[in-house]
């Protein structure tokens, strides 16, 4: 199937510089230089491809391989899924020469389409573009139909529009609706999947404790969101969104709270400001002092007396 599966092996790739690079490869109509809507059900002689994207892509899969499991979640063969990719990402499956039949839809759009637009300014809010494959959006039939309905409207505009001054506004409107609805459905999925991650906060805290107990801060510095996410087998954005859903705080704030609490305990026990800064992984004591004062409202010297 064409649905992206992120690969770890170095293999021959299809470089998707523009949306029509992908459309041509699978034999889909080329309707616009910056936007492509693909309905896989209508295509013949499709082949797999391992893709290196320079464009945004939203893939709706209507079928799965048997016994398909990604990470912590096992996919129900009766469910649909949506996976999103952004420029710079790699996804798909290597072509081994076989022709395949797959069902679903895809929307690809070029970053150039967003330049100077309000939607372009909001793209960083759609954190799901950096989720891993095991964090795909699982949708019910009604949710799928909502997204597919917007894709059909986009395709209708591409096929039948006048390509006048209104075209881009119409395209941006429907692409924006797609992105907003995916964000809504992801928020619902995060909320309902929280029991699956009920022990995440404990594992997160234990990870931070172990990080310092093993002295990793001496080489790596203060633990990063990326490091924690990787250790917990999550993408940084999905991890951050889960932590925010569970605590109301960002993952960065949660790490800072842990570090600052540890710093205060060290200072109270007699550790100097410089020693605490070094032990906690700060490159400069001044950076530690600024963070401590911002967090507690007083400089660390007040605690080290």
PEFENGI-V853251 format. One record per residue. N is the residue number from 0. RES is the residue in three letters. SS is DSSP state (helix for helix, strand for strand, loop for the rest). PHI is phi in degrees with one decimal (* if undefined). Layout:
n=N res=RES ss=SS phi=PHI
n=N res=RES ss=SS phi=PHI
This chain:
n=0 res=UNK ss=loop phi=*
n=1 res=UNK ss=loop phi=-86.3
n=2 res=UNK ss=loop phi=-55.3
n=3 res=UNK ss=loop phi=-62.2
n=4 res=UNK ss=loop phi=-126.5
n=5 res=UNK ss=loop phi=-68.0
n=6 res=UNK ss=loop phi=-105.1
n=7 res=UNK ss=loop phi=-112.1
n=8 res=UNK ss=loop phi=-92.7
n=9 res=UNK ss=loop phi=-82.6
n=10 res=UNK ss=loop phi=-137.1
n=11 res=UNK ss=loop phi=-62.1
n=12 res=UNK ss=loop phi=-122.2
n=13 res=UNK ss=strand phi=-91.5
n=14 res=UNK ss=strand phi=-84.7
n=15 res=UNK ss=strand phi=-95.1
n=16 res=UNK ss=loop phi=-68.0
n=17 res=UNK ss=loop phi=-135.6
n=18 res=UNK ss=helix phi=-60.6
n=19 res=UNK ss=helix phi=-80.3
n=20 res=UNK ss=helix phi=-60.4
n=21 res=UNK ss=helix phi=-73.5
n=22 res=UNK ss=helix phi=-58.7
n=23 res=UNK ss=helix phi=-65.1
n=24 res=UNK ss=helix phi=-60.5
n=25 res=UNK ss=helix phi=-97.5
n=26 res=UNK ss=loop phi=79.5
n=27 res=UNK ss=loop phi=-91.0
n=28 res=UNK ss=loop phi=-62.3
n=29 res=UNK ss=loop phi=-98.8
n=30 res=UNK ss=loop phi=-104.3
n=31 res=UNK ss=loop phi=-163.5
n=32 res=UNK ss=loop phi=-69.0
n=33 res=UNK ss=loop phi=-117.4
n=34 res=UNK ss=strand phi=-137.2
n=35 res=UNK ss=strand phi=-136.1
n=36 res=UNK ss=strand phi=-116.2
n=37 res=UNK ss=strand phi=-122.0
n=38 res=UNK ss=strand phi=-111.2
n=39 res=UNK ss=helix phi=-61.9
n=40 res=UNK ss=helix phi=-58.8
n=41 res=UNK ss=helix phi=-89.9
n=42 res=UNK ss=loop phi=-96.6
n=43 res=UNK ss=loop phi=-120.5
n=44 res=UNK ss=loop phi=61.0
n=45 res=UNK ss=strand phi=-74.6
n=46 res=UNK ss=strand phi=-133.2
n=47 res=UNK ss=loop phi=-63.7
n=48 res=UNK ss=loop phi=-154.1
n=49 res=UNK ss=strand phi=-96.7
n=50 res=UNK ss=strand phi=-110.4
n=51 res=UNK ss=strand phi=-111.2
n=52 res=UNK ss=strand phi=-89.6
n=53 res=UNK ss=loop phi=-109.3
n=54 res=UNK ss=loop phi=-130.3
n=55 res=UNK ss=strand phi=-84.8
n=56 res=UNK ss=strand phi=-139.0
n=57 res=UNK ss=strand phi=-123.9
n=58 res=UNK ss=strand phi=-115.9
n=59 res=UNK ss=strand phi=-107.7
n=60 res=UNK ss=strand phi=-99.5
n=61 res=UNK ss=loop phi=-102.5
n=62 res=UNK ss=loop phi=-151.3
n=63 res=UNK ss=loop phi=-131.6
n=64 res=UNK ss=loop phi=-65.3
n=65 res=UNK ss=loop phi=-63.5
n=66 res=UNK ss=loop phi=56.2
n=67 res=UNK ss=loop phi=-79.2
n=68 res=UNK ss=strand phi=-133.0
n=69 res=UNK ss=strand phi=-123.1
n=70 res=UNK ss=loop phi=54.6
n=71 res=UNK ss=loop phi=-84.1
n=72 res=UNK ss=strand phi=-112.3
n=73 res=UNK ss=strand phi=-100.2
n=74 res=UNK ss=loop phi=-82.7
n=75 res=UNK ss=loop phi=-75.8
n=76 res=UNK ss=loop phi=-62.0
n=77 res=UNK ss=loop phi=-93.0
n=78 res=UNK ss=loop phi=-94.0
n=79 res=UNK ss=strand phi=-100.2
n=80 res=UNK ss=strand phi=-141.2
n=81 res=UNK ss=strand phi=-125.1
n=82 res=UNK ss=strand phi=-126.3
n=83 res=UNK ss=strand phi=-118.3
n=84 res=UNK ss=strand phi=-127.7
n=85 res=UNK ss=loop phi=-129.5
n=86 res=UNK ss=loop phi=-53.7
n=87 res=UNK ss=loop phi=97.8
n=88 res=UNK ss=loop phi=-93.0
n=89 res=UNK ss=strand phi=-118.8
n=90 res=UNK ss=strand phi=-157.7
n=91 res=UNK ss=strand phi=117.5
n=92 res=UNK ss=loop phi=-141.8
n=93 res=UNK ss=loop phi=-60.2
n=94 res=UNK ss=loop phi=-75.1
n=95 res=UNK ss=loop phi=-111.9
n=96 res=UNK ss=loop phi=93.1
n=97 res=UNK ss=loop phi=-89.6
n=98 res=UNK ss=strand phi=-85.2
n=99 res=UNK ss=strand phi=-129.2
n=100 res=UNK ss=loop phi=-118.9
n=101 res=UNK ss=loop phi=-137.5
n=102 res=UNK ss=loop phi=-123.6
n=103 res=UNK ss=strand phi=142.7
n=104 res=UNK ss=strand phi=-136.9
n=105 res=UNK ss=strand phi=-145.2
n=106 res=UNK ss=strand phi=-123.8
n=107 res=UNK ss=strand phi=-120.1
n=108 res=UNK ss=strand phi=-144.2
n=109 res=UNK ss=loop phi=-82.8
n=110 res=UNK ss=helix phi=-56.0
n=111 res=UNK ss=helix phi=-61.1
n=112 res=UNK ss=helix phi=-63.9
n=113 res=UNK ss=helix phi=-90.9
n=114 res=UNK ss=loop phi=-58.5
n=115 res=UNK ss=loop phi=75.5
n=116 res=UNK ss=loop phi=-106.1
n=117 res=UNK ss=helix phi=-64.2
n=118 res=UNK ss=helix phi=-63.0
n=119 res=UNK ss=helix phi=-59.6
n=120 res=UNK ss=helix phi=-68.8
n=121 res=UNK ss=helix phi=-92.4
n=122 res=UNK ss=helix phi=-58.4
n=123 res=UNK ss=helix phi=-65.6
n=124 res=UNK ss=helix phi=-74.5
n=125 res=UNK ss=loop phi=-88.4
n=126 res=UNK ss=helix phi=-65.8
n=127 res=UNK ss=helix phi=-67.1
n=128 res=UNK ss=helix phi=-67.7
n=129 res=UNK ss=helix phi=-112.7
n=130 res=UNK ss=loop phi=-74.9
n=131 res=UNK ss=loop phi=-77.1
n=132 res=UNK ss=helix phi=-61.2
n=133 res=UNK ss=helix phi=-71.8
n=134 res=UNK ss=helix phi=-112.8
n=135 res=UNK ss=loop phi=-60.7
n=136 res=UNK ss=strand phi=-83.7
n=137 res=UNK ss=strand phi=-91.8
n=138 res=UNK ss=strand phi=-120.0
n=139 res=UNK ss=loop phi=-87.6
n=140 res=UNK ss=helix phi=-63.6
n=141 res=UNK ss=helix phi=-65.6
n=142 res=UNK ss=helix phi=-64.6
n=143 res=UNK ss=helix phi=-59.3
n=144 res=UNK ss=helix phi=-63.3
n=145 res=UNK ss=helix phi=-61.5
n=146 res=UNK ss=helix phi=-67.6
n=147 res=UNK ss=helix phi=-60.3
n=148 res=UNK ss=helix phi=-58.8
n=149 res=UNK ss=helix phi=-67.4
n=150 res=UNK ss=helix phi=-63.5
n=151 res=UNK ss=helix phi=-64.6
n=152 res=UNK ss=helix phi=-66.9
n=153 res=UNK ss=helix phi=-63.4
n=154 res=UNK ss=helix phi=-63.3
n=155 res=UNK ss=helix phi=-60.3
n=156 res=UNK ss=helix phi=-64.8
n=157 res=UNK ss=helix phi=-67.1
n=158 res=UNK ss=helix phi=-81.1
n=159 res=UNK ss=helix phi=-122.9
n=160 res=UNK ss=loop phi=-68.6
n=161 res=UNK ss=loop phi=-87.2
n=162 res=UNK ss=loop phi=53.4
n=163 res=UNK ss=loop phi=-108.5
n=164 res=UNK ss=loop phi=-66.5
n=165 res=UNK ss=loop phi=-88.2
n=166 res=UNK ss=helix phi=-58.2
n=167 res=UNK ss=helix phi=-63.3
n=168 res=UNK ss=helix phi=-62.9
n=169 res=UNK ss=helix phi=-67.2
n=170 res=UNK ss=helix phi=-60.9
n=171 res=UNK ss=helix phi=-63.9
n=172 res=UNK ss=helix phi=-61.2
n=173 res=UNK ss=helix phi=-72.6
n=174 res=UNK ss=helix phi=-63.3
n=175 res=UNK ss=helix phi=-60.9
n=176 res=UNK ss=helix phi=-64.3
n=177 res=UNK ss=helix phi=-59.1
n=178 res=UNK ss=helix phi=-65.4
n=179 res=UNK ss=helix phi=-67.1
n=180 res=UNK ss=helix phi=-70.4
n=181 res=UNK ss=helix phi=-63.2
n=182 res=UNK ss=helix phi=-60.5
n=183 res=UNK ss=helix phi=-63.1
n=184 res=UNK ss=helix phi=-67.2
n=185 res=UNK ss=helix phi=-66.2
n=186 res=UNK ss=helix phi=-61.1
n=187 res=UNK ss=helix phi=-66.4
n=188 res=UNK ss=helix phi=-66.9
n=189 res=UNK ss=helix phi=-59.0
n=190 res=UNK ss=helix phi=-63.5
n=191 res=UNK ss=helix phi=-78.6
n=192 res=UNK ss=helix phi=-92.4
n=193 res=UNK ss=helix phi=-56.9
n=194 res=UNK ss=helix phi=-58.0
n=195 res=UNK ss=helix phi=-63.0
n=196 res=UNK ss=helix phi=-109.3
n=197 res=UNK ss=loop phi=-60.6
n=198 res=UNK ss=loop phi=-98.0
n=199 res=UNK ss=helix phi=-61.0
n=200 res=UNK ss=helix phi=-63.6
n=201 res=UNK ss=helix phi=-64.8
n=202 res=UNK ss=helix phi=-67.0
n=203 res=UNK ss=helix phi=-63.6
n=204 res=UNK ss=helix phi=-64.3
n=205 res=UNK ss=helix phi=-62.4
n=206 res=UNK ss=helix phi=-63.3
n=207 res=UNK ss=helix phi=-65.6
n=208 res=UNK ss=helix phi=-61.3
n=209 res=UNK ss=helix phi=-64.9
n=210 res=UNK ss=helix phi=-56.6
n=211 res=UNK ss=helix phi=-78.3
n=212 res=UNK ss=helix phi=-62.4
n=213 res=UNK ss=loop phi=-88.2
n=214 res=UNK ss=loop phi=73.0
n=215 res=UNK ss=loop phi=-67.2
n=216 res=UNK ss=helix phi=-64.9
n=217 res=UNK ss=helix phi=-69.7
n=218 res=UNK ss=helix phi=-105.6
n=219 res=UNK ss=helix phi=-99.7
n=220 res=UNK ss=loop phi=81.6
n=221 res=UNK ss=loop phi=-60.1
n=222 res=UNK ss=loop phi=-58.4
n=223 res=UNK ss=loop phi=-101.5
n=224 res=UNK ss=helix phi=-60.9
n=225 res=UNK ss=helix phi=-60.8
n=226 res=UNK ss=helix phi=-61.9
n=227 res=UNK ss=helix phi=-62.0
n=228 res=UNK ss=helix phi=-62.1
n=229 res=UNK ss=helix phi=-62.0
n=230 res=UNK ss=helix phi=-67.2
n=231 res=UNK ss=loop phi=-99.9
n=232 res=UNK ss=loop phi=61.1
n=233 res=UNK ss=loop phi=-132.1
n=234 res=UNK ss=loop phi=-74.6
n=235 res=UNK ss=helix phi=-55.4
n=236 res=UNK ss=helix phi=-69.9
n=237 res=UNK ss=helix phi=-66.8
n=238 res=UNK ss=helix phi=-58.6
n=239 res=UNK ss=helix phi=-61.6
n=240 res=UNK ss=helix phi=-68.1
n=241 res=UNK ss=helix phi=-64.9
n=242 res=UNK ss=helix phi=-61.2
n=243 res=UNK ss=helix phi=-64.5
n=244 res=UNK ss=helix phi=-66.0
n=245 res=UNK ss=helix phi=-79.5
n=246 res=UNK ss=helix phi=-119.6
n=247 res=UNK ss=loop phi=82.0
n=248 res=UNK ss=loop phi=-118.7
n=249 res=UNK ss=loop phi=-74.6
n=250 res=UNK ss=helix phi=-63.6
n=251 res=UNK ss=helix phi=-61.3
n=252 res=UNK ss=helix phi=-64.5
n=253 res=UNK ss=helix phi=-62.3
n=254 res=UNK ss=helix phi=-65.1
n=255 res=UNK ss=helix phi=-62.4
n=256 res=UNK ss=helix phi=-60.7
n=257 res=UNK ss=helix phi=-62.2
n=258 res=UNK ss=helix phi=-64.8
n=259 res=UNK ss=helix phi=-68.3
n=260 res=UNK ss=helix phi=-64.3
n=261 res=UNK ss=helix phi=-64.1
n=262 res=UNK ss=helix phi=-63.6
n=263 res=UNK ss=helix phi=-61.8
n=264 res=UNK ss=helix phi=-62.1
n=265 res=UNK ss=helix phi=-65.8
n=266 res=UNK ss=helix phi=-66.1
n=267 res=UNK ss=helix phi=-63.2
n=268 res=UNK ss=loop phi=-81.8
n=269 res=UNK ss=loop phi=110.6
n=270 res=UNK ss=loop phi=-70.4
n=271 res=UNK ss=loop phi=-74.3
n=272 res=UNK ss=helix phi=-60.9
n=273 res=UNK ss=helix phi=-64.0
n=274 res=UNK ss=helix phi=-63.9
n=275 res=UNK ss=helix phi=-64.8
n=276 res=UNK ss=helix phi=-60.6
n=277 res=UNK ss=helix phi=-64.3
n=278 res=UNK ss=helix phi=-67.2
n=279 res=UNK ss=helix phi=-90.6
n=280 res=UNK ss=loop phi=97.7
n=281 res=UNK ss=loop phi=-80.9
n=282 res=UNK ss=loop phi=-72.6
n=283 res=UNK ss=loop phi=-129.3
n=284 res=UNK ss=helix phi=-63.6
n=285 res=UNK ss=helix phi=-64.6
n=286 res=UNK ss=helix phi=-64.3
n=287 res=UNK ss=helix phi=-59.5
n=288 res=UNK ss=helix phi=-62.1
n=289 res=UNK ss=helix phi=-63.6
n=290 res=UNK ss=helix phi=-65.3
n=291 res=UNK ss=helix phi=-63.4
n=292 res=UNK ss=helix phi=-65.7
n=293 res=UNK ss=helix phi=-65.8
n=294 res=UNK ss=helix phi=-78.3
n=295 res=UNK ss=helix phi=-103.2
n=296 res=UNK ss=loop phi=86.1
n=297 res=UNK ss=loop phi=-137.3
n=298 res=UNK ss=loop phi=-70.8
n=299 res=UNK ss=loop phi=-62.5
n=300 res=UNK ss=helix phi=-61.5
n=301 res=UNK ss=helix phi=-65.8
n=302 res=UNK ss=helix phi=-90.9
n=303 res=UNK ss=helix phi=-91.9
n=304 res=UNK ss=loop phi=-73.5
